[in-house]
């Protein structure tokens, strides 16, 4: 229960924000919404609002959906006319299929966008009220014969960038090295007031993360320590807090996409890709450290949900946006058989991904 309850709270909030993004823009453009569901399957409880939308919570908490009035795909003028014949003029104004292409696209894209906005809000709030760490990344020790030693890195060097990403805090170093997709990483250090560029090829080492989970990490053999063992944490003003929050969301998004790209070509460790079981485990572990770490992991999960939904796979938001792109180019929707073919491919990809991450999750908890 220590894992399940935090996970349910996190996934409910992240999914609600995602679906509310769709809902908000649908209502803004006059599209009727019949259902707003958190979860799938049979309904646990629900209610109707003044506009007739059924708000409900269902038993399977791994997602949600917003159902539009008269929601369906049409592939020809004849089909569209058949749909229109079923509704009066007032009802036609609520139909999703009759809205301009840009409005339909914004309604679909608003879900992932809402996830990114949630992450920015959380990071900004932490930066303003808790503060952002600005402790210099000064090297306290270089292990003999390590990648860092061979690269010429020395004690008391201050790391100011890694792979051209500015290092603002000592806490960023291990994260950026671990998530780097380069075979050799470039470290720019400050030594005797001079900037020096050095290159190190990380070793892949099996170790434990801060939560005690076994992971394979890229390491170069350095130890960092803050000056006088004091971390410098500075509360930021609103504009600065938002700037660093957007920078963090961008970094996480780009790094995640690079990792997935390398995994597809076989150069990244696919065992680190997890599903609901691993997310629940990590969420429960982090929740024990307090509300701020819990909000931070919520931000990262929200970014991941936004990114995944933008993939051009039918059944995901990105798949619908892909179809709208083709509709814009061709001047008409793709033919029904073509869309059905894409949906079959998308279904196969999603099921394959679900099986793969579930296997990783079960292996992670020792069942394989």
C-alpha positions as CSV (number, residue, x, y, z in Angstrom):
1,X,0.0,0.0,0.0
2,X,3.0,2.3,0.6
3,X,3.6,2.1,-3.2
4,X,0.1,1.9,-4.5
5,X,-1.4,5.0,-2.8
6,X,1.3,7.5,-3.9
7,X,1.2,5.9,-7.4
8,X,-2.6,6.3,-7.7
9,X,-2.4,9.9,-6.5
10,X,0.3,10.7,-9.0
11,X,-1.2,9.0,-12.0
12,X,-4.7,10.4,-11.2
13,X,-3.3,14.0,-11.2
14,X,-1.2,13.6,-14.3
15,X,-3.9,11.9,-16.3
16,X,-6.5,14.4,-15.1
17,X,-4.3,17.3,-16.3
18,X,-3.8,15.6,-19.7
19,X,-7.5,15.0,-20.3
20,X,-8.4,18.4,-19.0
21,X,-6.2,19.9,-21.7
22,X,-8.4,18.2,-24.3
23,X,-11.5,19.1,-22.4
24,X,-10.6,22.8,-22.1
25,X,-10.0,23.4,-25.8
26,X,-12.9,21.3,-26.8
27,X,-15.2,23.5,-24.7
28,X,-13.4,26.6,-25.9
29,X,-14.3,25.7,-29.5
30,X,-17.8,24.6,-28.8
31,X,-17.3,20.9,-29.1
32,X,-19.8,18.8,-27.0
33,X,-18.1,16.5,-24.4
34,X,-20.2,13.5,-23.3
35,X,-17.6,11.8,-21.0
36,X,-14.6,12.8,-18.9
37,X,-13.1,9.6,-17.5
38,X,-10.2,8.9,-15.2
39,X,-9.4,5.3,-15.8
40,X,-10.9,2.6,-18.0
41,X,-13.4,-0.1,-17.6
42,X,-16.5,-0.1,-15.4
43,X,-17.4,3.1,-13.6
44,X,-16.8,3.3,-9.8
45,X,-18.6,6.6,-9.4
46,X,-19.5,9.7,-11.4
47,X,-21.8,12.7,-11.9
48,X,-23.2,14.9,-14.6
49,X,-22.4,18.6,-14.8
50,X,-24.7,21.4,-16.1
51,X,-23.6,20.8,-19.7
52,X,-24.4,17.1,-19.6
53,X,-20.8,15.8,-19.4
54,X,-20.4,12.7,-17.3
55,X,-17.4,13.0,-15.0
56,X,-16.4,9.5,-13.8
57,X,-13.7,7.4,-12.2
58,X,-13.2,3.9,-13.4
59,X,-11.6,0.8,-12.1
60,X,-8.4,0.6,-14.3
61,X,-6.4,3.7,-13.3
62,X,-3.8,3.5,-16.2
63,X,-5.1,6.4,-18.3
64,X,-8.3,8.2,-19.1
65,X,-10.2,9.7,-22.0
66,X,-12.5,12.6,-23.1
67,X,-15.3,11.5,-25.4
68,X,-16.7,14.2,-27.7
69,X,-20.3,14.5,-28.9
70,X,-20.7,12.4,-32.1
71,X,-17.1,11.6,-32.0
72,X,-16.0,9.4,-34.9
73,X,-13.8,9.4,-38.0
74,X,-15.3,10.2,-41.4
75,X,-13.5,9.3,-44.6
76,X,-15.7,10.8,-47.4
77,X,-18.3,13.5,-48.0
78,X,-21.0,10.8,-48.2
79,X,-20.1,9.5,-44.7
80,X,-20.0,13.1,-43.3
81,X,-23.5,13.8,-44.8
82,X,-24.8,10.5,-43.2
83,X,-23.5,11.7,-39.8
84,X,-25.0,15.2,-40.2
85,X,-28.4,13.8,-41.1
86,X,-28.6,12.3,-37.6
87,X,-28.4,15.7,-35.9
88,X,-30.3,19.0,-35.8
89,X,-28.5,22.3,-36.4
90,X,-27.9,23.0,-32.7
91,X,-26.3,19.6,-32.3
92,X,-24.2,20.0,-35.4
93,X,-22.5,22.9,-33.8
94,X,-21.2,20.6,-31.1
95,X,-19.7,18.0,-33.5
96,X,-16.0,17.6,-33.4
97,X,-15.8,16.5,-37.1
98,X,-17.2,19.8,-38.3
99,X,-14.6,22.0,-36.6
100,X,-11.8,23.5,-38.6
101,X,-8.7,21.4,-38.9
102,X,-6.6,23.8,-36.8
103,X,-9.2,23.6,-33.9
104,X,-9.3,19.8,-34.1
105,X,-5.5,19.8,-34.0
106,X,-5.3,22.1,-31.0
107,X,-7.9,20.0,-29.1
108,X,-5.8,16.9,-29.7
109,X,-2.4,18.5,-29.0
110,X,-3.7,20.2,-25.8
111,X,-3.4,17.0,-23.7
112,X,0.3,16.6,-24.1
113,X,0.8,20.4,-23.9
114,X,-1.0,20.4,-20.5
115,X,1.4,17.8,-19.2
116,X,4.4,20.0,-20.1
117,X,2.7,23.0,-18.5
118,X,2.1,21.0,-15.3
119,X,5.8,20.1,-15.2
120,X,6.8,23.8,-15.7
121,X,4.4,24.9,-12.9
122,X,5.8,22.3,-10.5
123,X,9.4,23.1,-11.2
124,X,8.7,26.8,-11.0
125,X,7.0,26.5,-7.7
126,X,9.9,24.5,-6.3
127,X,12.4,27.0,-7.6
128,X,10.5,29.9,-6.0
129,X,9.6,28.5,-2.6
130,X,12.2,25.8,-2.0
131,X,15.0,27.2,-4.1
132,X,17.3,26.0,-6.9
133,X,20.7,24.6,-6.1
134,X,23.7,26.6,-7.4
135,X,26.5,24.7,-5.6
136,X,29.6,24.8,-7.9
137,X,30.6,21.3,-9.3
138,X,34.1,21.1,-7.9
139,X,36.0,17.8,-8.2
140,X,37.3,16.5,-4.9
141,X,38.8,13.2,-6.2
142,X,39.8,11.6,-9.5
143,X,40.1,7.8,-9.4
144,X,43.4,6.4,-10.7
145,X,43.1,4.9,-14.2
146,X,39.5,6.0,-14.6
147,X,38.1,7.6,-17.7
148,X,38.4,11.0,-16.0
149,X,42.0,10.3,-15.0
150,X,42.9,9.3,-18.6
151,X,41.2,12.4,-19.9
152,X,43.4,14.7,-17.8
153,X,40.7,15.8,-15.3
154,X,42.3,17.0,-12.0
155,X,41.3,17.5,-8.4
156,X,39.8,21.1,-7.8
157,X,38.7,21.4,-11.4
158,X,35.3,23.0,-11.6
159,X,32.9,21.5,-14.2
160,X,31.1,24.3,-16.0
161,X,29.6,22.3,-18.9
162,X,29.0,18.8,-20.1
163,X,28.4,18.2,-23.8
164,X,27.8,21.9,-24.2
165,X,25.1,22.0,-21.5
166,X,25.9,24.5,-18.8
167,X,26.3,23.1,-15.3
168,X,24.4,25.2,-12.7
169,X,24.7,22.8,-9.8
170,X,26.8,19.9,-8.5
171,X,23.6,17.9,-8.5
172,X,23.4,18.0,-12.3
173,X,26.7,16.3,-13.1
174,X,25.8,12.7,-12.4
175,X,22.4,13.1,-14.1
176,X,23.9,14.6,-17.3
177,X,26.7,12.0,-17.5
178,X,24.3,9.1,-16.9
179,X,21.8,10.3,-19.6
180,X,24.4,11.3,-22.1
181,X,24.1,9.5,-25.4
182,X,27.6,10.3,-26.7
183,X,30.3,7.6,-26.7
184,X,32.7,10.3,-25.5
185,X,31.5,13.1,-23.4
186,X,33.0,16.6,-23.5
187,X,33.6,18.2,-20.1
188,X,34.6,21.9,-20.0
189,X,36.4,22.6,-16.7
190,X,37.6,25.8,-15.1
191,X,41.3,25.4,-13.9
192,X,43.3,28.4,-12.7
193,X,40.7,30.7,-14.2
194,X,41.1,29.1,-17.6
195,X,38.5,27.0,-19.5
196,X,39.8,23.6,-20.7
197,X,37.8,21.2,-22.8
198,X,38.5,17.5,-22.0
199,X,37.0,14.3,-23.4
200,X,36.2,11.1,-21.4
201,X,34.7,7.8,-22.4
202,X,32.4,6.7,-19.6
203,X,32.4,3.1,-18.2
204,X,29.1,1.3,-17.9
205,X,28.9,0.2,-14.2
206,X,26.2,-1.7,-12.4
207,X,25.4,0.0,-9.2
208,X,22.6,1.2,-7.0
209,X,20.7,4.4,-7.3
210,X,19.8,6.7,-4.3
211,X,16.7,4.5,-3.7
212,X,18.7,1.2,-3.7
213,X,17.5,0.0,-7.1
214,X,20.1,-1.8,-9.3
215,X,20.9,0.2,-12.4
216,X,23.6,0.4,-15.0
217,X,25.2,3.8,-14.9
218,X,27.7,5.7,-17.1
219,X,30.5,6.8,-14.8
220,X,33.8,8.5,-15.4
221,X,35.5,8.1,-11.9
222,X,35.2,11.4,-10.2
223,X,33.9,12.5,-6.8
224,X,32.4,15.9,-6.2
225,X,31.9,17.7,-2.9
226,X,30.5,21.2,-2.1
227,X,32.9,23.8,-0.6
228,X,32.9,23.4,3.2
229,X,30.1,20.8,2.7
230,X,27.6,23.6,2.2
231,X,25.0,23.5,-0.6
232,X,24.0,26.9,-2.1
233,X,20.2,26.9,-2.6
234,X,18.7,30.1,-3.8
235,X,14.9,31.0,-4.0
236,X,14.2,32.5,-7.4
237,X,11.9,35.2,-8.6
238,X,8.9,34.2,-10.9
239,X,10.6,34.9,-14.2
240,X,13.8,33.3,-13.3
241,X,12.0,30.3,-11.8
242,X,9.9,29.8,-14.9
243,X,13.0,30.1,-17.2
244,X,14.9,27.3,-15.3
245,X,11.7,25.2,-15.2
246,X,11.3,25.4,-19.0
247,X,15.0,24.6,-19.4
248,X,14.5,21.5,-17.2
249,X,11.5,20.4,-19.2
250,X,13.3,20.9,-22.5
251,X,16.4,19.0,-21.2
252,X,14.3,16.0,-19.9
253,X,12.4,15.9,-23.2
254,X,15.4,16.0,-25.5
255,X,17.4,13.5,-23.3
256,X,14.4,11.1,-23.3
257,X,14.1,11.3,-27.1
258,X,17.8,10.7,-27.6
259,X,17.7,7.7,-25.3
260,X,14.7,6.2,-27.1
261,X,16.4,6.8,-30.4
262,X,19.6,5.1,-29.3
263,X,17.6,2.2,-27.8
264,X,15.9,1.6,-31.2
265,X,19.3,1.3,-32.9
266,X,20.7,-0.9,-30.1
267,X,23.2,1.5,-28.5
268,X,21.2,2.2,-25.2
269,X,20.4,0.0,-22.3
270,X,16.8,-1.0,-22.9
271,X,16.5,-2.7,-19.4
272,X,16.1,0.8,-17.9
273,X,12.8,1.3,-19.8
274,X,10.0,0.6,-17.3
275,X,6.2,0.5,-17.1
276,X,3.5,1.0,-14.5
277,X,5.0,-1.5,-12.0
278,X,8.4,0.2,-11.9
279,X,6.8,3.7,-11.9
280,X,4.7,2.6,-8.9
281,X,7.7,1.2,-7.1
282,X,9.8,4.4,-7.7
283,X,6.9,6.7,-6.8
284,X,6.4,4.9,-3.5
285,X,10.1,5.0,-2.7
286,X,10.4,8.7,-3.5
287,X,7.2,9.6,-1.6
288,X,8.9,8.5,1.6
289,X,11.3,11.4,1.2
290,X,8.6,14.1,1.3
291,X,6.3,16.2,-0.9
292,X,9.0,18.0,-2.9
293,X,10.7,14.8,-4.3
294,X,7.1,13.5,-4.9
295,X,6.2,16.6,-6.9
296,X,9.5,16.3,-8.8
297,X,8.8,12.7,-9.9
298,X,5.3,13.8,-10.8
299,X,6.9,16.4,-13.2
300,X,9.1,13.8,-14.8
301,X,6.1,11.3,-15.3
302,X,4.0,14.2,-16.7
303,X,6.8,15.0,-19.2
304,X,7.0,11.4,-20.2
305,X,3.3,11.1,-20.7
306,X,3.2,14.2,-22.8
307,X,6.1,12.9,-25.0
308,X,4.7,9.4,-25.5
309,X,1.4,10.8,-26.5
310,X,3.0,12.9,-29.2
311,X,4.5,9.9,-30.9
312,X,3.0,9.5,-34.4
313,X,1.3,6.2,-33.5
314,X,-2.4,5.8,-34.2
315,X,-4.4,5.5,-31.0
316,X,-2.2,8.2,-29.4
317,X,-2.6,11.9,-29.8
318,X,0.4,12.1,-32.1
319,X,-1.3,9.6,-34.4
320,X,-4.3,11.8,-34.8
321,X,-2.1,14.8,-35.4
322,X,-0.3,12.7,-38.1
323,X,-3.7,12.0,-39.8
324,X,-4.5,15.7,-39.6
325,X,-1.2,16.6,-41.2
326,X,-2.0,14.2,-44.1
327,X,-5.5,15.8,-44.3
328,X,-3.9,19.2,-44.6
329,X,-1.5,18.1,-47.4
330,X,-4.1,16.1,-49.3
331,X,-7.1,18.3,-48.8
332,X,-9.1,15.4,-47.5
333,X,-8.9,12.6,-44.8
334,X,-6.9,9.5,-45.6
335,X,-9.1,6.6,-46.9
336,X,-10.6,4.3,-44.4
337,X,-8.5,1.3,-45.4
338,X,-5.3,3.3,-45.0
339,X,-6.3,4.6,-41.6
340,X,-7.3,1.1,-40.5
341,X,-3.9,-0.2,-41.6
342,X,-2.1,2.5,-39.6
343,X,-4.3,1.6,-36.6
344,X,-3.3,-2.1,-36.8
345,X,0.4,-1.1,-36.9
346,X,-0.1,1.2,-34.0
347,X,-1.9,-1.4,-32.0
348,X,0.9,-3.9,-32.6
349,X,3.5,-1.3,-31.5
350,X,1.7,-0.4,-28.4
351,X,1.1,-4.0,-27.3
352,X,4.7,-4.9,-28.1
353,X,5.8,-1.9,-25.9
354,X,3.5,-3.0,-23.1
355,X,4.8,-6.5,-23.1
356,X,8.4,-5.3,-23.2
357,X,8.1,-2.9,-20.3
358,X,6.1,-5.3,-18.3
359,X,8.8,-7.9,-18.7
360,X,11.4,-5.3,-17.5
361,X,9.2,-4.5,-14.5
362,X,8.8,-8.1,-13.5
363,X,12.5,-8.7,-13.9
364,X,13.2,-5.6,-11.8
365,X,11.2,-7.0,-8.9
366,X,12.8,-10.4,-9.2
367,X,10.2,-12.5,-10.9
368,X,12.5,-13.3,-13.9
